[in-house]
Amino acid sequence: MERHCAIGRFRMCASLTLRRRARNVGSVVIDGKKIAALSAKKPRGRKAKTAEAKS
């Protein structure tokens, strides 16, 4: 953290990691507060059913 812009890089990487986690899981808990993701991934059941129907 002593190098130039290291704090900014850390903040950016942490933000990307939290966003990815929130998108995949649906929420993130920070300091005991549960924060829901606005763009959570939906289940992928439709693609599997479509592939079976085509076979």
Residue pairs with C-beta under 8 A, 6 or more apart in sequence:
1 7
1 10
18 28
21 28
22 28
22 35
22 36
22 37
22 40
23 37
23 39
23 40
23 41
24 41
25 37
25 40
26 36
26 37
26 40
27 34
27 35
27 36
27 37
27 40
28 34
28 35
28 37
29 35
